[in-house]
Amino acid sequence: MLGAMQDFELRVPRVIEHAEREYGSREIISRWADGSETVTDWAGIARDSRKLAQALERRGIRKGDRVATLAMNHSRHLVAWHGTIGMGGIVHTINPRLFEDQLAYIGNHAEDRVLIYDRMFQPIVDKLKPQWKTIEHYIVFDGDGPDSFEAVIGAEDGNYTWVEGDEREPCMLCYTSGTTGNPKGVLYTHRSSMIHAMAELQPAVFDLSTQSVVLPVVPMFHAVGWGLPFAAPMAGVKLVMSAVNDGKTLCDLMNRERVTHTAGVPTVWFAMFQHMDATGEAPQHLKVVTIGGSAAPRAMIERIMKMGARVNHAWGMTETSPIGTMGAPTHDWDELSFEQKVEKTVFQGRAPFGVELRTVDEDGTILPRDGISSGRLQIRGPWIIKQYFQDANGPCLTADGWFDTGDVAVLHPDGIMQITDRAKDVIKSGGEWISSVELENAAVGCPGVAEAAAIGIYHPKWDERPLLLVVRKPGSDVTAMQVQQHLATQVAKWWLPDEIRFVESLPHTATGKLLKTALREQYRDFRFAAAG
């Protein structure tokens, strides 16, 4: 017997229609790279999205074609997403921080037909134009003349009906640089994106409502902008977007616009703390701070919580749309001490409804959720990857349908997940594992330490031992002995690094994570003095 309920496809354009109809006057503020600002609202985003859909069709773009963006966070970028998806196209967000050969590769692999970009990335476009073989049209978000975004959509009337189709059709493409070799494409569907966005609204995830004022620091080109460009119109939030993310700019915007929610990687908060320490200023209205991309140090979590904000410690990846877990308050939150709350927040939280987690050992045996057993983290659900885009290898899942994340984790009895390392970054000493993530985060808690990276170095007796590379805060003269003494109060004695070296800077990936591959290569011939 069939159900007696109405049915329609879960497609992204329904979200922008909803925002236009229910929250049309809710503001969207954009701070541009040159310091200027523009203001629109959800009705304006919907209107301009329909105009862009018309303009793309006028240029011969059809359902299934890829439209690339090379841009920071602003309202026109939001229009590019919803306009492209609304006419049946696929948005391909390009990360400008990738290497040139990677940028050339993904543009060609995706077979992009249009590129819409910020003027600040003109040097990249000029350099790569000869290498991109399929791009026919170049449009500048903040340019002048006939190829400017405003001119392109200004020629249209906006009288447009969104393209319909199956909810399992693709709507978006992101490439991940977290793999060896060429970046791999992750192709999201309308259905997966809508279910993921609905999950994000939950109080236990982003906790979004029409009362929320959201400043997403995470770039829209990084892992679907953590899904916020879809969840925001669904809830009718006020959006504050900035193309530059220095501490002063963000702090000023947060206070002026009374920002309640923000989301970004830990490095954003390192910069914010520097601004706060130098000026005495601080964001005044934050209620929820979501941190992901890499593990947030305990000291960072403590400081934000002392500012009166809830810290959502998130875990996910491009392949998971990206939300995998979120560290929301537990049922007994009001009964916990501050230290107990920090202890729970340091971990990466629980899986929201829609995804399932498990850990397995090297033989594939499922491990117990006992808070002790550490193994490879695997995930499945309706917004988790099944197969990389145009990949001849076929599905990237285990035989029983799970995606191996490459992370090493512990699952606790209460459902909380704790990332202990990347499988390739774990330090194996005397047959036991040392978590480089925990060692780094403990080091950052030492006064005077700005950033730290731990890598495994060959040792004739123990196989590997930790080398800790430390960047001092400006003006700090913290010593190796002081860092060791601090670590001795935070981690097991046998975890303590065999040597601490101070460096001017550390290499990072295009998404702000520590680039351990470069560090391991740089120090591959290094030997501890005591080990010969």
HUZI-V394484 format. One record per run of one state. SS is the DSSP state (A for helix, B for strand, O for the rest). FROM is the first residue (numbers start at 1). LEN is the number of residues. If there is no record, write none. Layout:
{{SS,FROM,LEN} {SS,FROM,LEN}}
This chain:
{{O,1,12} {A,13,11} {O,24,3} {B,27,5} {O,32,5} {B,37,5} {A,42,17} {O,59,7} {B,66,5} {O,71,4} {A,75,12} {O,87,3} {B,90,4} {O,94,6} {A,100,11} {O,111,1} {B,112,6} {O,118,1} {A,119,10} {O,129,8} {B,137,4} {O,141,7} {B,148,1} {A,149,6} {O,155,15} {B,170,7} {O,177,7} {B,184,6} {A,190,11} {O,201,12} {B,213,4} {O,217,6} {A,223,13} {O,236,2} {B,238,5} {O,243,4} {A,247,10} {O,257,4} {B,261,4} {O,265,1} {A,266,14} {O,280,8} {B,288,4} {O,292,6} {A,298,9} {O,307,3} {B,310,8} {A,318,3} {O,321,1} {B,322,6} {O,328,5} {A,333,3} {O,336,2} {A,338,8} {O,346,4} {B,350,1} {O,351,4} {B,355,6} {O,361,5} {B,366,1} {O,367,7} {B,374,8} {O,382,21} {B,403,9} {O,412,5} {B,417,6} {O,423,4} {B,427,3} {O,430,2} {B,432,3} {O,435,1} {A,436,9} {O,445,4} {B,449,11} {O,460,3} {B,463,10} {O,473,7} {A,480,9} {O,489,4} {A,493,3} {O,496,3} {B,499,4} {O,503,5} {B,508,1} {O,509,5} {B,514,1} {O,515,1} {A,516,7} {O,523,6} {A,529,3} {O,532,1}}
